[in-house]
Amino acid sequence: MDQGRRPTLGFIGTGVVGTALAGALAYSGYKVIAVFNRDRASSDSLASRLPGAQSVDSAQQVTDLAELIFLTVSDDAIASVAQSIDWKADQAVVHCNGASSIELLRSAQDQGAAVGAMHPLQSFANIAQARKNIPGSAFAIEASNEELAVILNNMVLALDGIPLTLQGSKVLYHASAVIASNYLVTLLNLASGLWSHLGISQDEGLKALLPLVRGTVENLEAVGLPDALTGPIARGDVGTVERHLAALADVAPEILSVYKELARHAIPIALEKGMIDSAAADGLHAALDV
């Protein structure tokens, strides 16, 4: 492939990620010419929305038609689907798995194809939200050669994204993403669930908490870490923390250990911010260790 021009694209797998990326890339000027999904209705639907694209009968047909193929199948199926296809030396195949390297595509590389990975560091709850969230997102890029690396880098820039080249474990990168995204949802589930003890439904509690979450994210963007930390830990307010612990022990003891562990991890941030000293930190630790 010539890194100076945009390759024709094919998509194998038309779930949320595949459909969102195909649509976003087509909107950005890339030509998606073939799509395949085991559920033909899904690939037909996607092809009908992409100018010049066709829904084909097999993964091999996508590979026969396109220069760069995205394997946007389920994570567990990437290696087996790659192994089932005959690849050519003048094409490339890319997966979008956040926790795995290009080693998943070894079978394609052994046949001479360039292989890569392009993982959007974003939460894709559904296709509409995915398309909305792609611009401004970071993408972790990995490639078996410099030519493909340049192509994928340019592709991310065309999506108004931020290309990242990782050094070290991709699994750690993915774990970081899970903590920041998936476990934020988990925390808000716990936090909003407490509102039932206030005579307010969880749905209404979540609606009340979301502006606070948005404000916190805006603070993180504006002033970063550690300055975005606020609240009783940041102030060294042992009395408030003790009242929190007592209230949780009374009505939601299953959350108590989560609160304590997060509070312990917040103390070093408060120390770094400079709002508490070591004596205040010791007092907080003592309250949390009861």
Secondary structure, 3 states (H helix, E strand, C coil): CCCCCCCCEEEECCCHHHHHHHHHHHHCCCCEEEEECCCHHHHHHHHHCCCCCEECCCHHHHHHHCCEEEECCCHHHHHHHHHCCCCCCCCEEEECCCCCCHHHHHHHHHCCCEEEEEEEECCCCCHHHHHHHCCCCEEEEEECCHHHHHHHHHHHHHCCCEEEECCCCHHHHHHHHHHHCHHHHHHHHHHHHHHHHHCCCHHHHHHHHHHHHHHHHHHHHHHCCCCCCCCHHHHCCHHHHHHHHHHHHHHCHHHHHHHHHHHHHHHHHHHHHCCCCHHHHHHHHHHHCC
